[in-house]
Amino acid sequence: MSSNAASEYYLARSRARLLIMAASSPPPATLLAQHKSACLHACWAMQVAAWEAYIERLIREVYQIIADPSNAKLSAVLALLNLITEVEIKRFNTPNAENSRNLLYRLLVTILLMIGNGQMQGCPAFKADNVSMKF
């Protein structure tokens, strides 16, 4: 099952590709270079914005999936982590490969530590039929 974040990213990426097609359809000859440059720059900006939104939505979706209101201890830990992650997301204004990797890595390490410490027991997203992890 594809996430909502992925679906929205692919839609935004396909919209950005329309600008590449627009760049190849020439306007009057005097504006050709400016037209092409503007379209390609806009496409690049749309791609970067789509990637940033995808990473942010993906992280928020993970928190929604692993949330378990019936587990008070887990809910408290996740609420704190969610606040920390929101601060990290606000600082995520340059979605290059290194920043993306670091943000996702911190999320993954946090979840793995919680699983290893038994804090994810009872979480429906981490039952044996959904996830197979060995430590």
Backbone hydrogen bonds in HBPLUS format (Angstrom, degrees):
<---DONOR---> <-ACCEPTOR-->    atom                        ^
c    i                          cat <-CA-CA->   ^        H-A-AA   ^      H-
h    n   atom  resd res      DA  || num        DHA   H-A  angle D-A-AA Bond
n    s   type  num  typ     dist DA aas  dist angle  dist       angle   num
A0007-SER N   A0003-SER O   3.13 MM   4  6.44 163.3  2.16 149.3 153.4     1
A0008-GLU N   A0004-ASN O   2.96 MM   4  6.15 164.4  1.99 153.7 157.3     2
A0009-TYR N   A0005-ALA O   2.96 MM   4  6.11 149.4  2.05 142.5 151.6     3
A0010-TYR N   A0006-ALA O   2.95 MM   4  6.20 165.5  1.97 157.0 159.3     4
A0011-LEU N   A0007-SER O   3.09 MM   4  6.29 153.5  2.16 144.7 152.0     5
A0012-ALA N   A0008-GLU O   2.98 MM   4  6.19 162.0  2.02 147.2 151.8     6
A0013-ARG N   A0009-TYR O   2.85 MM   4  6.05 155.8  1.91 152.3 159.8     7
A0014-SER N   A0010-TYR O   3.00 MM   4  6.17 150.3  2.09 140.7 148.0     8
A0015-ARG N   A0011-LEU O   3.07 MM   4  6.37 147.9  2.17 144.2 153.0     9
A0016-ALA N   A0012-ALA O   3.02 MM   4  6.28 151.6  2.10 145.4 152.9    10
A0017-ARG N   A0013-ARG O   3.13 MM   4  6.40 143.7  2.27 140.5 149.7    11
A0018-LEU N   A0015-ARG O   3.10 MM   3  5.34 142.5  2.24 101.3 111.9    12
A0019-LEU N   A0016-ALA O   3.03 MM   3  5.54 141.4  2.19 109.1 118.8    13
A0020-ILE N   A0017-ARG O   3.06 MM   3  5.15 129.9  2.32  96.6 109.7    14
A0021-MET N   A0017-ARG O   3.30 MM   4  6.76 153.3  2.38 145.9 152.0    15
A0022-ALA N   A0018-LEU O   2.93 MM   4  6.26 149.8  2.02 142.7 152.0    16
A0023-ALA N   A0019-LEU O   2.89 MM   4  6.09 141.7  2.04 139.4 149.1    17
A0024-SER N   A0021-MET O   3.13 MM   3  5.30 135.7  2.34  97.9 109.7    18
A0025-SER N   A0022-ALA O   3.20 MM   3  5.22 151.1  2.29  98.8 107.4    19
A0031-LEU N   A0028-PRO O   2.96 MM   3  5.83 154.2  2.03 129.7 135.9    20
A0032-LEU N   A0029-ALA O   3.47 MM   3  5.25 170.9  2.48 102.5 105.0    21
A0035-HIS N   A0031-LEU O   2.84 MM   4  5.89 162.1  1.87 162.1 167.9    22
A0036-LYS N   A0032-LEU O   2.99 MM   4  6.17 171.6  2.00 156.0 157.9    23
A0037-SER N   A0033-ALA O   2.99 MM   4  6.06 166.3  2.01 148.0 152.4    24
A0038-ALA N   A0034-GLN O   2.89 MM   4  5.97 161.7  1.92 148.0 153.3    25
A0039-CYS N   A0035-HIS O   2.98 MM   4  6.16 163.8  2.00 153.3 157.5    26
A0040-LEU N   A0036-LYS O   2.98 MM   4  6.13 166.6  1.99 154.1 157.8    27
A0041-HIS N   A0037-SER O   2.91 MM   4  5.98 155.5  1.97 146.8 154.0    28
A0042-ALA N   A0038-ALA O   2.94 MM   4  6.05 158.4  1.99 144.9 151.0    29
A0043-CYS N   A0039-CYS O   2.93 MM   4  6.13 152.0  2.01 144.0 152.0    30
A0044-TRP N   A0040-LEU O   2.98 MM   4  6.19 160.5  2.02 145.4 150.1    31
A0045-ALA N   A0041-HIS O   2.95 MM   4  6.21 160.2  1.99 150.2 155.6    32
A0046-MET N   A0042-ALA O   2.90 MM   4  6.11 154.5  1.97 146.7 153.7    33
A0047-GLN N   A0043-CYS O   2.92 MM   4  6.17 154.3  1.98 150.7 157.8    34
A0048-VAL N   A0044-TRP O   3.02 MM   4  6.28 162.2  2.05 152.7 156.7    35
A0049-ALA N   A0045-ALA O   3.00 MM   4  6.16 163.2  2.03 147.6 152.6    36
A0050-ALA N   A0046-MET O   2.87 MM   4  5.99 153.5  1.94 144.5 152.2    37
A0051-TRP N   A0047-GLN O   2.95 MM   4  6.18 156.9  2.01 148.2 154.1    38
A0052-GLU N   A0048-VAL O   2.97 MM   4  6.20 163.6  2.00 152.0 156.4    39
A0053-ALA N   A0049-ALA O   2.97 MM   4  6.14 165.0  2.00 148.9 152.9    40
A0054-TYR N   A0050-ALA O   2.89 MM   4  6.04 151.6  1.97 144.0 152.4    41
A0055-ILE N   A0051-TRP O   3.01 MM   4  6.28 167.1  2.03 156.9 158.1    42
A0056-GLU N   A0052-GLU O   3.08 MM   4  6.28 167.5  2.10 152.1 155.8    43
A0057-ARG N   A0053-ALA O   2.88 MM   4  6.00 165.6  1.90 151.3 155.6    44
A0058-LEU N   A0054-TYR O   2.83 MM   4  5.91 158.1  1.88 152.0 158.7    45
A0059-ILE N   A0055-ILE O   3.12 MM   4  6.31 162.0  2.15 149.6 152.9    46
A0060-ARG N   A0056-GLU O   3.15 MM   4  6.41 159.2  2.19 146.3 152.1    47
A0061-GLU N   A0057-ARG O   2.83 MM   4  6.04 151.6  1.91 149.9 158.1    48
A0062-VAL N   A0058-LEU O   3.02 MM   4  6.32 151.4  2.11 147.1 154.3    49
A0063-TYR N   A0059-ILE O   3.25 MM   4  6.60 159.2  2.29 148.0 152.0    50
A0064-GLN N   A0060-ARG O   3.08 MM   4  6.39 149.7  2.18 143.1 151.7    51
A0065-ILE N   A0061-GLU O   2.89 MM   4  6.14 152.2  1.97 151.2 158.7    52
A0066-ILE N   A0062-VAL O   3.00 MM   4  6.24 162.6  2.03 156.8 160.4    53
A0067-ALA N   A0063-TYR O   3.09 MM   4  5.93 121.1  2.45 135.6 147.6    54
A0071-ASN N   A0068-ASP O   3.02 MM   3  5.67 161.8  2.05 122.2 127.8    55
A0075-SER N   A0071-ASN O   2.86 MM   4  6.03 159.6  1.90 154.6 161.5    56
A0076-ALA N   A0072-ALA O   2.97 MM   4  6.13 154.3  2.04 146.2 152.1    57
A0077-VAL N   A0073-LYS O   3.10 MM   4  6.35 162.7  2.13 148.7 153.2    58
A0078-LEU N   A0074-LEU O   2.84 MM   4  6.00 166.5  1.85 155.2 159.4    59
A0079-ALA N   A0075-SER O   2.88 MM   4  5.96 149.5  1.97 141.6 149.9    60
A0080-LEU N   A0076-ALA O   3.13 MM   4  6.37 159.2  2.17 146.2 150.8    61
A0081-LEU N   A0077-VAL O   2.91 MM   4  6.17 165.6  1.93 153.2 157.7    62
A0082-ASN N   A0078-LEU O   2.73 MM   4  5.77 149.5  1.82 143.9 152.7    63
A0083-LEU N   A0079-ALA O   3.11 MM   4  6.36 152.5  2.18 142.3 148.4    64
A0084-ILE N   A0080-LEU O   3.07 MM   4  6.40 161.3  2.11 150.8 155.8    65
A0085-THR N   A0081-LEU O   2.79 MM   4  5.96 158.8  1.84 149.1 155.5    66
A0086-GLU N   A0082-ASN O   2.91 MM   4  6.08 152.7  1.98 145.5 152.4    67
A0087-VAL N   A0083-LEU O   3.19 MM   4  6.48 151.8  2.27 144.7 151.2    68
A0088-GLU N   A0084-ILE O   3.04 MM   4  6.38 156.3  2.09 146.2 153.1    69
A0089-ILE N   A0085-THR O   2.77 MM   4  6.03 154.7  1.83 152.7 160.1    70
A0090-LYS N   A0086-GLU O   3.00 MM   4  6.22 152.2  2.08 142.5 149.3    71
A0091-ARG N   A0087-VAL O   3.19 MM   4  6.52 139.7  2.36 141.1 151.5    72
A0091-ARG N   A0088-GLU O   3.12 MM   3  5.16 127.2  2.41  94.9 108.7    73
A0092-PHE N   A0089-ILE O   2.98 MM   3  4.85 149.4  2.08  98.8 108.6    74
A0096-ASN N   A0094-THR O   2.75 MM   2  5.71 141.4  1.90 104.8  95.1    75
A0100-SER N   A0096-ASN O   2.97 MM   4  6.09 163.9  1.99 157.9 163.0    76
A0101-ARG N   A0097-ALA O   2.92 MM   4  6.00 165.4  1.94 147.9 152.4    77
A0102-ASN N   A0098-GLU O   2.93 MM   4  6.11 164.5  1.96 151.0 155.3    78
A0103-LEU N   A0099-ASN O   3.03 MM   4  6.14 162.5  2.07 147.9 152.2    79
A0104-LEU N   A0100-SER O   3.01 MM   4  6.20 172.3  2.02 157.4 159.5    80
A0105-TYR N   A0101-ARG O   2.77 MM   4  5.80 152.0  1.85 148.8 157.9    81
A0106-ARG N   A0102-ASN O   2.98 MM   4  6.13 159.6  2.02 146.5 150.8    82
A0107-LEU N   A0103-LEU O   3.22 MM   4  6.47 157.1  2.28 143.8 149.8    83
A0108-LEU N   A0104-LEU O   2.92 MM   4  6.14 164.3  1.94 151.3 155.5    84
A0109-VAL N   A0105-TYR O   2.86 MM   4  6.03 170.7  1.87 157.9 160.3    85
A0110-THR N   A0106-ARG O   3.05 MM   4  6.10 159.1  2.10 143.3 149.2    86
A0111-ILE N   A0107-LEU O   3.04 MM   4  6.30 161.8  2.07 151.4 155.9    87
A0112-LEU N   A0108-LEU O   2.86 MM   4  6.09 165.3  1.88 156.5 160.9    88
A0113-LEU N   A0109-VAL O   2.86 MM   4  6.03 156.5  1.92 149.7 155.9    89
A0114-MET N   A0110-THR O   3.00 MM   4  6.22 153.9  2.07 144.7 152.1    90
A0115-ILE N   A0111-ILE O   2.90 MM   4  6.19 153.1  1.97 149.6 157.1    91
A0116-GLY N   A0112-LEU O   2.86 MM   4  6.02 165.2  1.88 149.5 153.9    92
A0117-ASN N   A0113-LEU O   2.92 MM   4  6.08 143.3  2.06 143.6 152.6    93
A0119-GLN N   A0114-MET O   2.83 MM   5  5.06 137.2  2.02 163.7 161.5    94
A0118-GLY N   A0115-ILE O   3.04 MM   3  5.14 158.5  2.08 106.6 112.7    95
A0121-GLN N   A0118-GLY O   3.46 MM   3  5.59 167.1  2.47 106.4 107.9    96
A0123-CYS N   A0120-MET O   3.02 MM   3  5.40 159.1  2.06 132.7 133.8    97
A0126-PHE N   A0123-CYS O   3.05 MM   3  5.63 156.5  2.11 119.0 125.9    98
A0130-ASN N   A0127-LYS O   2.95 MM   3  5.47 148.5  2.05 115.8 125.3    99
A0131-VAL N   A0127-LYS O   3.10 MM   4  6.26 161.3  2.13 164.5 170.5   100
